Amino acid sequence: MKNLLFILLLSITAVAQGATTFERDLEMARNGDSDAQFRVAASYYHGQGVLKDDKEAVKWTRLAAEQGDVVAQFLLGDRYMFGTGVPQDHKEAVKWYRLAAEQGDAEAQFSLGASYSEGKGVLKNDREAAKWYRLAAEKGHVDGQYNLGVNYSEGKGVLQDDRAAAKWYRLAAEQGDADAQYNLGILYAAGNGVLTNYIVSYSWINIARYSGHTATDKVFKLLAEDMSNSDVSQAQALSKRCLESDYKDCS
């Protein structure tokens, strides 16, 4: 019984402390502190120290964004892109993505690239999409790396280049992206952009399956037709070594 009362007391104290923190942030936010405005927005969005309220979250996110807070600008873009707390407005989303992207935010750069790729809020433009994907990819953004790989594979917005595709797929694959792992495996099987290597191909496709990719069984059967049992065993061992090394030993 004492333990139960102690836990209840801790919970009440935590809630009270959360409310106190929120009130302090709210006062600072009203005085124009952009960091506090961002924290108040996060409190409303997550319902921490205050009742969850998406409209209030957007209000305070906007105030921080208007002061140049790069994360707030990106998040406000997201709110408009998906209609969270505001009516959905792709053009307004792109406006805020661009402001954050021009400050170097990788998430915003990727989202702006995706907007150009899909023609949401802007005219569809594969060259602009590739430009922003590249900026995000160069900062290590895994989805930017994968999408840039796709652009090079398909010649969308860039000259078709399997070697460049393999480069960007590999970088995303080494961050655990299942689609990039699968596509890299296919490149090794076909010898596109890399030397044909069925063992490495099988290994990456095996890793992709481990990472959750579903379209692998048919490819395994096709690869196995050109591989000995020893080759398959080597490929499986390579997959294991790659995963156990956190993608540092994959060749």
C-alpha positions as CSV (number, residue, x, y, z in Angstrom):
1,M,0.0,0.0,0.0
2,K,2.8,2.4,0.9
3,N,4.5,1.6,-2.4
4,L,1.3,2.4,-4.3
5,L,0.9,5.7,-2.5
6,F,4.6,6.5,-3.2
7,I,4.1,5.9,-6.9
8,L,0.9,8.0,-6.9
9,L,2.7,10.8,-5.2
10,L,5.6,10.7,-7.7
11,S,3.0,10.8,-10.6
12,I,1.3,13.8,-9.1
13,T,4.6,15.5,-8.5
14,A,5.7,14.8,-12.1
15,V,2.5,16.3,-13.5
16,A,2.8,19.4,-11.3
17,Q,6.4,19.8,-12.3
18,G,5.4,19.5,-16.0
19,A,2.7,22.1,-15.5
20,T,5.2,24.4,-13.8
21,T,7.7,24.1,-16.6
22,F,5.0,24.7,-19.2
23,E,3.8,27.9,-17.4
24,R,7.4,29.2,-17.2
25,D,7.9,28.4,-20.9
26,L,4.6,30.1,-21.8
27,E,5.5,33.3,-20.0
28,M,8.9,33.4,-21.8
29,A,7.1,32.6,-25.1
30,R,4.7,35.4,-24.7
31,N,7.7,37.7,-24.3
32,G,9.0,36.6,-27.7
33,D,11.6,34.0,-26.8
34,S,11.7,31.7,-29.9
35,D,13.1,28.7,-28.0
36,A,10.3,28.9,-25.5
37,Q,7.8,29.3,-28.3
38,F,9.1,26.1,-29.8
39,R,8.9,24.3,-26.4
40,V,5.3,25.5,-25.9
41,A,4.4,24.3,-29.3
42,A,5.9,20.9,-28.5
43,S,4.0,20.8,-25.2
44,Y,0.7,21.4,-27.0
45,Y,1.6,18.9,-29.7
46,H,2.5,16.1,-27.3
47,G,0.1,17.0,-24.5
48,Q,2.9,17.5,-22.0
49,G,2.0,19.8,-19.1
50,V,-1.1,20.9,-21.0
51,L,-3.9,19.4,-22.9
52,K,-3.0,18.3,-26.4
53,D,-4.1,21.0,-28.9
54,D,-2.9,20.9,-32.5
55,K,-4.1,24.4,-33.3
56,E,-2.2,25.9,-30.4
57,A,0.8,23.9,-31.4
58,V,0.7,25.4,-34.8
59,K,0.2,28.9,-33.4
60,W,3.4,28.7,-31.3
61,T,5.3,26.9,-34.0
62,R,4.5,29.7,-36.4
63,L,5.7,32.3,-34.0
64,A,9.0,30.5,-33.6
65,A,9.3,29.9,-37.4
66,E,8.7,33.6,-38.1
67,Q,11.7,34.3,-35.9
68,G,13.8,32.0,-38.1
69,D,13.8,28.9,-35.9
70,V,14.8,26.3,-38.6
71,V,13.2,23.3,-36.9
72,A,10.0,25.2,-36.4
73,Q,10.0,26.2,-40.0
74,F,10.3,22.6,-41.1
75,L,7.6,21.4,-38.7
76,L,5.2,24.1,-39.8
77,G,5.8,22.9,-43.3
78,D,4.9,19.5,-42.2
79,R,1.7,20.7,-40.5
80,Y,0.6,22.3,-43.7
81,M,1.6,19.3,-45.9
82,F,-0.4,16.9,-43.8
83,G,-3.1,19.2,-42.5
84,T,-2.3,18.9,-38.8
85,G,-3.9,21.7,-36.8
86,V,-4.3,23.8,-40.0
87,P,-6.2,23.2,-43.3
88,Q,-3.9,21.2,-45.7
89,D,-2.1,23.6,-48.0
90,H,0.8,22.2,-50.1
91,K,1.9,25.6,-51.3
92,E,2.2,26.9,-47.8
93,A,4.1,23.8,-46.8
94,V,6.6,24.3,-49.6
95,K,7.1,27.9,-48.4
96,W,8.2,26.8,-45.0
97,Y,10.2,23.8,-46.2
98,R,12.1,26.1,-48.5
99,L,12.9,28.6,-45.6
100,A,14.3,25.7,-43.5
101,A,16.0,24.0,-46.4
102,E,17.8,27.2,-47.3
103,Q,19.1,27.2,-43.7
104,G,20.6,23.8,-44.3
105,D,18.0,21.6,-42.6
106,A,18.3,18.1,-44.1
107,E,14.8,17.0,-43.3
108,A,13.4,20.2,-45.0
109,Q,15.7,19.7,-48.0
110,F,14.4,16.1,-48.4
111,S,10.8,17.2,-48.0
112,L,11.3,20.0,-50.5
113,G,12.8,17.5,-52.9
114,A,9.9,15.2,-52.4
115,S,7.5,18.1,-53.1
116,Y,9.2,18.8,-56.4
117,S,9.3,15.1,-57.2
118,E,5.5,14.7,-56.6
119,G,4.4,18.1,-57.8
120,K,2.9,19.0,-54.4
121,G,2.7,22.8,-53.9
122,V,5.1,23.4,-56.8
123,L,5.2,22.3,-60.4
124,K,6.8,18.9,-60.8
125,N,10.5,19.3,-61.5
126,D,12.8,16.3,-61.3
127,R,16.0,18.4,-61.6
128,E,14.9,20.5,-58.6
129,A,14.0,17.3,-56.7
130,A,17.4,15.8,-57.4
131,K,19.1,19.0,-56.3
132,W,17.4,19.0,-52.9
133,Y,17.7,15.3,-52.5
134,R,21.5,15.6,-53.0
135,L,21.8,18.4,-50.4
136,A,20.0,16.2,-47.9
137,A,21.9,13.1,-48.9
138,E,25.3,14.8,-48.5
139,K,24.3,15.4,-44.9
140,G,23.6,11.7,-44.4
141,H,19.8,11.8,-44.8
142,V,19.0,8.2,-45.6
143,D,15.8,8.8,-47.6
144,G,17.6,11.5,-49.5
145,Q,20.4,9.0,-50.3
146,Y,18.0,6.4,-51.4
147,N,15.9,8.7,-53.5
148,L,19.0,10.2,-55.2
149,G,20.0,6.6,-56.0
150,V,16.6,6.1,-57.6
151,N,17.0,9.3,-59.6
152,Y,20.4,8.1,-61.0
153,S,19.0,4.6,-61.7
154,E,16.1,6.0,-63.7
155,G,17.8,9.2,-65.1
156,K,15.2,11.4,-63.4
157,G,16.5,15.0,-63.1
158,V,20.1,13.8,-63.6
159,L,21.9,11.8,-66.3
160,Q,21.3,8.1,-65.9
161,D,24.4,6.7,-64.1
162,D,24.4,3.3,-62.5
163,R,27.7,3.9,-60.7
164,A,26.3,7.0,-59.0
165,A,23.1,5.0,-58.2
166,A,25.2,2.3,-56.6
167,K,27.1,4.9,-54.5
168,W,24.0,6.4,-53.0
169,Y,22.2,3.1,-52.6
170,R,25.2,1.8,-50.7
171,L,25.3,4.8,-48.4
172,A,21.6,4.3,-47.6
173,A,22.0,0.5,-47.4
174,E,24.7,0.9,-44.8
175,Q,22.2,3.0,-42.7
176,G,19.8,0.0,-42.8
177,D,17.4,1.1,-45.6
178,A,15.8,-2.1,-46.9
179,D,14.9,-0.7,-50.3
180,A,18.4,0.5,-50.9
181,Q,19.8,-2.8,-49.7
182,Y,17.6,-4.6,-52.2
183,N,18.3,-2.3,-55.1
184,L,22.1,-2.6,-54.4
185,G,21.8,-6.3,-54.5
186,I,20.0,-6.1,-57.9
187,L,22.8,-3.9,-59.3
188,Y,25.4,-6.5,-58.2
189,A,23.3,-9.3,-59.9
190,A,23.0,-7.4,-63.1
191,G,26.5,-5.8,-63.1
192,N,25.1,-2.3,-63.4
193,G,27.4,0.3,-62.0
194,V,29.4,-2.4,-60.2
195,L,31.1,-5.6,-61.2
196,T,28.8,-8.6,-61.3
197,N,29.0,-10.5,-58.0
198,Y,26.3,-13.0,-57.1
199,I,27.7,-13.6,-53.6
200,V,27.5,-9.9,-52.8
201,S,24.2,-9.6,-54.5
202,Y,22.7,-12.5,-52.5
203,S,24.2,-11.0,-49.4
204,W,22.6,-7.6,-49.8
205,I,19.2,-9.1,-50.8
206,N,19.4,-11.4,-47.8
207,I,20.1,-8.3,-45.6
208,A,17.2,-6.5,-47.2
209,R,14.9,-9.4,-46.2
210,Y,16.2,-9.2,-42.7
211,S,15.4,-5.4,-42.7
212,G,11.8,-6.1,-43.8
213,H,11.9,-6.1,-47.6
214,T,9.3,-8.6,-48.9
215,A,10.1,-9.0,-52.6
216,T,13.1,-11.3,-52.2
217,D,12.1,-15.0,-52.6
218,K,11.8,-14.9,-56.4
219,V,15.2,-13.2,-56.7
220,F,16.8,-15.7,-54.4
221,K,15.6,-18.5,-56.6
222,L,17.0,-16.8,-59.7
223,L,20.3,-16.1,-58.1
224,A,20.6,-19.6,-56.8
225,E,20.5,-21.0,-60.4
226,D,23.9,-19.4,-61.0
227,M,25.4,-20.1,-57.6
228,S,26.9,-23.2,-56.0
229,N,26.0,-24.3,-52.5
230,S,29.3,-23.0,-51.4
231,D,28.5,-19.6,-53.0
232,V,25.2,-19.4,-51.1
233,S,27.0,-20.3,-47.8
234,Q,29.6,-17.6,-48.4
235,A,26.8,-15.1,-49.2
236,Q,24.9,-16.0,-46.0
237,A,28.1,-15.7,-44.0
238,L,28.8,-12.3,-45.5
239,S,25.3,-11.1,-44.6
240,K,25.9,-12.2,-41.0
241,R,29.2,-10.5,-40.9
242,C,27.8,-7.3,-42.4
243,L,25.0,-7.1,-39.9
244,E,27.2,-8.0,-36.9
245,S,29.7,-5.3,-37.9
246,D,26.9,-2.7,-38.2
247,Y,27.5,-2.5,-42.0
248,K,31.2,-1.9,-41.6
249,D,32.3,-5.3,-43.2
250,C,30.0,-6.0,-46.1
251,S,32.3,-6.9,-48.9
